[in-house]
Amino acid sequence: MDKVTNWGLYPTVEAEVFQSSDYKELSEFVATQDHIIPRGNGRCYGDSSLQKKICSTLSLNKFLHFDTERGILKCESGVLLSEVLEVIVPKGFFLPVTPGTKFVTMGGAVASNIHGKNHHIEGALSLYVTGLDILTETGEIIHCSRSSNADLFVNTIGGMGLTGIILSVSLQLKKIASSYIRQKSIKAKNIHALLDYFESYNDWTYSVAWIDCLSKGDQLGRSILMVGEHAELDELKPSEAGDPLMVHKKNQINVPFTLPSFSLNKYSIKAFNFLYYNKQFKKMADTVIHYNPFFYPLDVLDNWNRIYGKNGFVQYQFVIPFKNGKEGLVKILEKIAEAGAGSFLAVLKTMGEGDRFSAPISFPTSGYTLALDFKANKKTFELLSVLDEMVIDFGGRIYLTKDARMDKKVFEKTYHDPFTHGEKFSSIQSNRLCI
Amino acid sequence: MKTVLLLGSNSDVGQACAATFAKNGADIILASRTAADFQSRLAADIAIRYDVKTETVSFDALAYDSHQSFYDDLPTKPDVVISVFGILGDQDLATKDFAEAQKIIDTNFTGQVSILNIVANDMEAKGAGTIICVSSVAGERGRKSNYFYGAAKAALTAFLSGLRARLAMSNVQAITVIPGFINTKMIQGLETPKLLTATSQQVANGIWKAYRKKKNTVYVLPIWRWIMLIIKSIPEFIFKKMNL
């Protein structure tokens, strides 16, 4: 038995973890189990991949095929996005969709139907998955795509691992001229200014805003909006143009131990947010930066999750439709600022329409999506229950991959479409929410 | 270095060696008796990650008669041969059943002699090449707990030492690698002291370094050289009473 916990360090379970690179062994294991859940690199925040019996995909770490003409990559589900980047970037390709960390597995990315800073323009990962091999509950390996076994295919993308164990993923990549991003950052003095900027910069491929959740009144929602495009060769500095398809460096700074849980408090977060907001003097700044700091600013800090202390933290990410956006965000930000339960990271993005190639429990749908971190404690859980009600009222929903505590009633009121899958694959989360 | 032939590529050390040499630009021929499906995935993975050519071939260490044609039929003749196949076997069973003893000796020793001699002849004729073979600390003194395995490895170490001397004249390097404990499938379940246990990747790195520096015999963890020196110098009347 191992103690297993995901990125938020909350909750922790005692679990038996099975891992193999041999398909036959995996299939025999699955066929003989009652309840299991697949798990990749443990970068979901809560309990989506926790269960008494876990099947780890980390030994499924092989690249299987790379068609550099058409830009289609096939690899096993335990391959990390960071490894994918190392292979595809030098060949002039990029991930069509990427989350805020490159340390997730391909299988986890598919099961979460990840979205990125480009969702409002380019949609979720579901639009780029061209095929999957899935180990289903009978122990059978089924290949599926939009044209064959389409139900299984669609239910697996964003299906939170409840349809089976993804063995391999085929993905349509995106062509790039350089591994750099032309970035523009714009300071917004409050939430109203920010939402206006989101609208006027809506045609940029990538956009994201960091919000200071502790400012109140006129400054409520004080933030920096960052928008970006893949840089063309003629936009690079001479020092970058020598190696325009440079891959990220592997240097990491480690947070060597779990900080005492009082280190992050209202004052230290306030100081951080103050520094972050004021590090840019000008209202607007244009730069060309490498994809690594643009997409993965926190990846340089190994184990940054330890800064919240040993009790861990929860991330809360919801989306609310544009029509209720301004009102909803203002009310929710007011509630958070009032509670003073400061969030170290608050990230706001816009999302475009959902699609019909992902499971009914897949998260992305049109609207504003806000993600916040909170220390896991009673006060936080009380605040989040209040926020849940507001999200329901504004017609929104909560991202399962980040969740560790949502109530079944909240889930039922926010995810409406029926989702059918077998009994064998289940997580603590799916049991809690009766999915 | 252009092409590396890996004998025993399904082992953890074999996989780590394949990746390490490919990372340094070598094309890899993966030779293994079992796991054809896994071998072809491994071959694809190495080719894609490191942008090199890979092939898989089937190799049975105990099918001595097939070794010459196995070597002749290789798609490319290797510049480097890394031989890591072997079995620990069942010591207790070997004391009762000669078949087990023979399997331990044949896999760890006779099979190696058969294939490495063929490789040596080819490299000697060409006047170039490197043969790297993994032996064991178990071969330095026969111990109660695994002397069938140890005896086979002792013979292998002696064979490699002679082979090295023979090939020295022909610009062919033979390297003996002594890993100590390795954290692999082979010793799964065995509790070994952390300080004395190498990872497969450490062994692969050691092998790469030995290849680059044209070493003769390398201990992956240098501490083992001293441990074995001590073990070898224990007087027999004490050693035979020890539970090693």
Interface residues (C-beta under 8 A of the other chain):
Chain A: S21 D22 Y23 N61 K62 F63 L64 H65 F66 E76 E83 E86 V87
Chain B: A35 D37 F38 R41 L42 A44 D45 I48 R49
